[in-house]
């Protein structure tokens, strides 16, 4: 079976390319993904939506 998961596209501190597999749905591995990654941004947005929903609920 062919590997369909890509490798991480990040540069190491020595200047070479990272050889680790990228996380599913991302272009970077878990070491290089950072807070800018799409799934991290979506997770943060969902947390903010949950906070907004909690603020809008009437207190009893």
Beta strands, then each sheet from edge to edge (+ up, - down):
end
